[in-house]
Amino acid sequence: MHTIKDKKLLMLKPSQIRIMPYSPRGDIYRTELKALADSIALNGVIEPIAVRKNRDGFYELIAGERRLRAAAMAGLRRVPCVLHNADTATCALYAVTENLQRSRLDFFDEAVALEGLIKKYGFTHTETALKLGITQAALMDKLQLLNLSPQIRKRITEASLTENYARALLLLPEYQRPEVLDSIIADNLTLKETDDLINNKLNPEIKPAVNIVPPVEETTPMENKPLRKYSIGDVRLFANSLQKLTDTLKSAGIKVSSRKLENDKYIEYKVRIKKDSAESRDCQQLKIC
């Protein structure tokens, strides 16, 4: 085992450091890595990476794989490293311990920490997102989780529900959240089932009205029944047709005239066609109502 005196600070190129197979970290999501790279590009590597030197003269990574990959992605030429004099078994132990100590915070704890950072140092949301290497939208999503009451947050954590369940509950009015959370936990609802339940709460189905038989109307004399009302389009169509008829007659050399009379009860059209007989000067009248 080495002591603190065995440690030495170095500035190494990322290409000089090899990632060993005993690293406990599995898949690293590219989106998370990009966020860390943005932060490192802005602030640098705050905490040095732990390495050891092997017999071939290369440096092997002990802990800090995400920081190393993000530093390379950010284009850093050199990264700060602490050189440890340790055997392979000790390096593997350090790697596991470092990742256990760096396990993810509960998402509510993250939100509380972010809110405390903003309030304590007076950072704006834009500044905070930039310093952390996350988008402002992601920051706001985190902070909105604090709109859930402490009691609801505690129950979500105890039930080991994911952040998506918490976000779904935010869609509901505060008074409906406890009841829906009861159903989620008691019935072990999936996220899809939870979304459906919340959607039904927000948009309740309208129950069909009971069919009521309309009362039988008494028959009324024909003269008392209201007249059928024709649309304006029907009247105009008739008027246009009549006008075309008179124009056709006129073009055939027939002397014809027409006029329209209208009152509250009806519309009347009168068409006069002059007789061809020279003996009669009377006019034949065609009345259309």
SVG drawing of the C-alpha trace seen along z (x, -y; Angstrom):
<svg xmlns="http://www.w3.org/2000/svg" viewBox="-108 -47 117 54">
<polyline fill="none" stroke="black" stroke-width="0.4" points="0.0,0.0 1.2,-3.5 1.0,-6.6 0.1,-10.2 3.8,-10.8 3.8,-8.4 1.4,-10.7 2.7,-13.1 0.8,-15.7 1.3,-15.4 -0.1,-17.1 -0.6,-14.3 -1.9,-14.1 -5.2,-12.1 -3.5,-9.8 -0.9,-8.9 -3.5,-7.3 -4.9,-3.9 -8.3,-2.7 -7.9,0.6 -10.4,3.5 -11.0,3.4 -12.8,0.1 -16.3,0.6 -18.0,-2.0 -20.2,-0.5 -21.9,-2.5 -21.3,-6.2 -24.2,-8.1 -22.9,-10.5 -25.4,-13.2 -24.1,-13.2 -20.5,-13.0 -21.1,-16.0 -22.6,-18.0 -19.5,-17.2 -17.2,-18.1 -18.9,-21.5 -18.4,-22.1 -14.7,-21.1 -14.1,-23.3 -15.4,-26.2 -14.0,-25.5 -11.3,-22.9 -10.8,-19.7 -11.5,-20.7 -10.5,-17.4 -7.4,-15.5 -7.7,-12.1 -6.1,-9.1 -3.4,-7.2 -0.5,-4.8 2.5,-4.0 3.0,-0.5 6.1,1.4 5.9,0.3 6.1,-3.4 2.4,-4.1 -0.1,-5.5 -3.1,-3.5 -6.4,-5.0 -7.4,-4.3 -10.4,-6.6 -12.0,-9.4 -12.9,-7.7 -15.8,-10.2 -13.5,-13.2 -10.8,-11.7 -13.2,-11.1 -14.9,-14.4 -11.5,-16.2 -10.5,-14.6 -13.9,-15.5 -13.4,-19.1 -10.0,-19.2 -7.8,-19.6 -4.2,-19.0 -3.3,-18.0 -5.2,-17.0 -4.2,-17.1 -3.5,-13.7 -2.4,-12.3 0.2,-9.5 -0.4,-6.6 2.0,-3.9 -0.4,-1.0 -0.7,2.6 -3.5,3.8 -5.7,5.0 -5.5,1.6 -6.2,-0.2 -9.4,1.8 -10.4,1.1 -9.9,-2.7 -11.9,-2.6 -14.9,-0.9 -14.7,-3.2 -14.5,-6.3 -17.6,-5.3 -19.5,-4.4 -18.7,-7.8 -19.8,-9.4 -23.2,-7.6 -25.9,-9.7 -27.8,-12.0 -31.6,-11.4 -33.3,-13.7 -35.0,-15.6 -31.6,-16.1 -30.2,-17.4 -33.1,-19.9 -32.5,-21.1 -28.8,-21.4 -29.3,-23.4 -31.8,-25.7 -29.3,-26.2 -26.6,-27.0 -28.7,-29.7 -29.8,-31.3 -26.5,-31.2 -24.3,-32.6 -27.0,-34.7 -26.4,-33.0 -29.0,-33.4 -30.5,-30.3 -28.5,-30.9 -25.2,-31.2 -26.0,-28.1 -26.8,-26.0 -23.6,-27.2 -21.4,-26.4 -22.8,-23.0 -22.7,-22.2 -26.4,-21.5 -29.2,-23.3 -31.3,-25.9 -34.4,-23.8 -32.9,-20.8 -32.2,-23.1 -35.7,-24.4 -37.1,-20.8 -35.0,-19.9 -36.2,-23.0 -39.9,-22.4 -39.7,-19.1 -39.6,-21.2 -43.2,-22.3 -44.2,-18.9 -44.8,-19.0 -42.2,-17.5 -44.7,-14.8 -45.2,-13.8 -41.5,-13.9 -40.8,-11.6 -43.4,-9.1 -42.0,-9.0 -38.5,-8.4 -39.6,-5.7 -41.5,-3.9 -38.4,-4.1 -40.4,-5.8 -38.4,-7.4 -38.2,-11.1 -40.7,-10.6 -43.4,-9.7 -42.7,-12.9 -42.9,-15.0 -46.3,-13.3 -47.7,-14.3 -46.8,-17.9 -49.5,-18.0 -52.2,-17.6 -53.6,-20.2 -52.0,-19.8 -55.2,-18.4 -55.3,-15.5 -51.7,-14.4 -52.0,-12.3 -54.9,-10.3 -53.2,-9.5 -49.9,-8.7 -51.9,-6.2 -53.1,-4.5 -49.6,-4.4 -48.1,-2.8 -51.0,-0.5 -51.6,0.8 -47.9,0.7 -48.8,-1.3 -46.4,-1.5 -45.5,-5.0 -47.9,-4.5 -50.7,-3.5 -49.9,-6.5 -50.1,-8.9 -53.5,-7.4 -54.8,-7.8 -53.6,-11.4 -55.1,-12.2 -58.4,-10.8 -58.3,-13.0 -57.5,-16.1 -60.0,-15.2 -62.9,-13.3 -65.1,-11.6 -68.5,-13.2 -71.3,-10.7 -73.9,-10.3 -77.3,-11.9 -80.2,-9.7 -82.5,-9.3 -85.7,-11.2 -88.6,-10.6 -89.8,-13.9 -93.5,-14.7 -95.9,-14.1 -96.8,-17.3 -100.4,-18.0 -101.4,-18.2 -102.4,-21.6 -104.4,-22.7 -102.5,-23.2 -103.0,-26.9 -101.6,-27.3 -98.4,-25.4 -95.4,-27.7 -94.3,-28.0 -91.1,-26.3 -88.3,-28.9 -86.2,-28.7 -82.6,-29.7 -81.5,-32.8 -79.5,-30.7 -82.7,-29.0 -84.4,-32.3 -81.4,-33.7 -81.1,-30.5 -84.7,-30.9 -84.2,-34.6 -81.2,-33.9 -83.0,-31.2 -85.9,-33.5 -83.6,-36.2 -81.9,-33.8 -85.3,-32.8 -86.3,-36.4 -82.9,-37.1 -83.4,-34.1 -86.9,-35.3 -85.6,-38.7 -82.8,-37.3 -85.4,-35.4 -87.2,-38.7 -90.0,-38.3 -90.9,-41.4 -90.9,-40.4 -90.6,-42.3 -90.4,-41.2 -90.5,-42.7 -90.2,-41.7 -92.6,-42.5 -91.8,-41.6 -93.7,-42.0 -93.7,-40.4 -95.5,-37.2 -94.1,-36.4 -91.9,-37.4 -93.8,-37.9 -92.3,-37.9 -94.4,-39.2 -93.4,-38.4 -95.3,-40.1 -95.0,-38.6 -96.5,-40.7 -98.8,-38.7 -97.8,-38.3 -101.4,-39.0 -101.7,-42.5 -105.5,-42.5 -105.0,-42.4 -103.0,-45.0 -103.7,-43.2 -100.8,-41.6 -100.7,-38.2 -99.5,-38.1 -97.6,-35.3 -97.7,-35.5 -95.2,-33.5 -95.3,-33.6"/>
</svg>
